[in-house]
Amino acid sequence: MTHEFKDIVLQALKGRKNNLKSVLASVVALDGSSYRRPGVRMLILENGQMVGAVSGGCVEKEILLQSQAVFKTCEPKIMIYDGKYRLGCEGVLYILLELFQPETAFEKTFLESIEQRDSFQIQSFFIKKEGFTSGIGSIVKLNSNEFSIQGKQIEKVNKEQLAVFEQDMPACFKLIIIGAEHDAVQLCKYAALTGWEVTVVSGHKEPKFIKNFPGAKEFYSMSPEEISLLSIDNQTSIVLMTHNFANDLRFLVALKSSKPNYIGILGPINRREDLLSQFMEYEPEINDSFFDVIYGPAGINIGSETPQEIAVSIVAEILGITRKKSVNSLNKISGKIHKSVIN
C-alpha cells in the first residue's frame, strides 16, 4: 500500500501548491468483510477530484459527500458505511476523514524517506462513533520525526480514550528488469500498472532509452559488474531476460551478494539447470538461501503464450511470493512447459 499512499501525498502536495485543500480518507476499522481492508486510503481535493479508492467504487461517492463537512469546518470526523444494506457485503467500514495539511517540513522528509527506501509508520487515532470528535487524526512517523496529517498535534489527553490503527509501511515495491527486448517492455507496463517502481537495465551496446519502456522509473545501460550500484533489498524482485545465456550468467554471478525476494529466469527448465550449474562452478561457496529466491521458468502455470500473458504470469508469481501465498509456479513442473502441437 506504500505506493498508493505515496501517490496520495504527491497529489495532495500538488493541490496545496495550487491553493487547493484536500481531505484524506482512511479506513481505520472494519466489522465483517469488505472489498478492501483497513489501511486503504483515498484523497478528495477541494475541486472534487478523487485520488485512489477504498472500495470497488460504491463507498467513494459517500466519502466525497461527507468530506464537504470537513472542508467547511476543518475538523476531522468519522463516517460509518454499512455495506450490508448497500453493497450486499456484511462489512461495516469506519472511515477517518481529516484535512491534509501537514507542516511544510513533512514534504522534504517524506520524499527523502521514499527515495532512500526507508520504512515508516502511520498511526490513526479514532473512535467507532459517527461524527466530529476532538483528538482523532493520523500521525506519520518518519524515522525520528512525527508529522500530524492535520498539521496540528493530536491532543494527548485524548489518545488514551481513542482506538488506534497502526500500519507499518515498507519501501515501495521495486522490480528490476534485466533485459531490453520487446517482452521486457510488456513486463514493465504490467508491473507499473500494479504500482511497482520499475528499473530497466540494458547492455551498453543496446540502442534503448527510458522512453522505450512505458511506466519505468529508471533506466540504466550497464555491465553485470555494475549491477551492485543499484539499490536491492527485500522489497525488490529481479527478472533476468536478456535472452543471452552468457549475459544471464554474468548478471546472476554479479547478484550473488544481493538479497532480493525473487529472481526470475526465462527459458525452459534445462536452461535453468545449465545456468545454475555453471553459476555453481563460479560460486561454489554460495549459501543455499540464494537459490531459494530463484524461480525458473519465471511465472505461474496459466498456459501463457504471448509476451503480455507471460508478463501477467510473472507479475502474479512475484505478487504471490511476496505475499507469502502458495502459487503454482512453472519451476515446479518437470518436463516441457508447453504441450506439443500436433498437426
Secondary structure as GFF3:
##gff-version 3
##sequence-region A 1 343
A	DSSP	alpha_helix	2	17	.	.	.	ID=ss1
A	DSSP	beta_strand	22	31	.	.	.	ID=ss2
A	DSSP	beta_strand	41	45	.	.	.	ID=ss3
A	DSSP	beta_strand	50	52	.	.	.	ID=ss4
A	DSSP	alpha_helix	59	73	.	.	.	ID=ss5
A	DSSP	beta_strand	77	82	.	.	.	ID=ss6
A	DSSP	alpha_helix	83	86	.	.	.	ID=ss7
A	DSSP	beta_strand	92	99	.	.	.	ID=ss8
A	DSSP	alpha_helix	105	115	.	.	.	ID=ss9
A	DSSP	beta_strand	120	126	.	.	.	ID=ss10
A	DSSP	beta_strand	131	132	.	.	.	ID=ss11
A	DSSP	beta_strand	137	142	.	.	.	ID=ss12
A	DSSP	beta_strand	145	148	.	.	.	ID=ss13
A	DSSP	alpha_helix	156	159	.	.	.	ID=ss14
A	DSSP	beta_strand	163	169	.	.	.	ID=ss15
A	DSSP	beta_strand	174	178	.	.	.	ID=ss16
A	DSSP	alpha_helix	182	193	.	.	.	ID=ss17
A	DSSP	beta_strand	197	202	.	.	.	ID=ss18
A	DSSP	three_ten_helix	210	212	.	.	.	ID=ss19
A	DSSP	beta_strand	216	221	.	.	.	ID=ss20
A	DSSP	three_ten_helix	224	229	.	.	.	ID=ss21
A	DSSP	beta_strand	236	240	.	.	.	ID=ss22
A	DSSP	alpha_helix	245	254	.	.	.	ID=ss23
A	DSSP	beta_strand	262	265	.	.	.	ID=ss24
A	DSSP	alpha_helix	269	282	.	.	.	ID=ss25
A	DSSP	alpha_helix	289	292	.	.	.	ID=ss26
A	DSSP	beta_strand	294	295	.	.	.	ID=ss27
A	DSSP	alpha_helix	307	322	.	.	.	ID=ss28
A	DSSP	three_ten_helix	330	332	.	.	.	ID=ss29
###
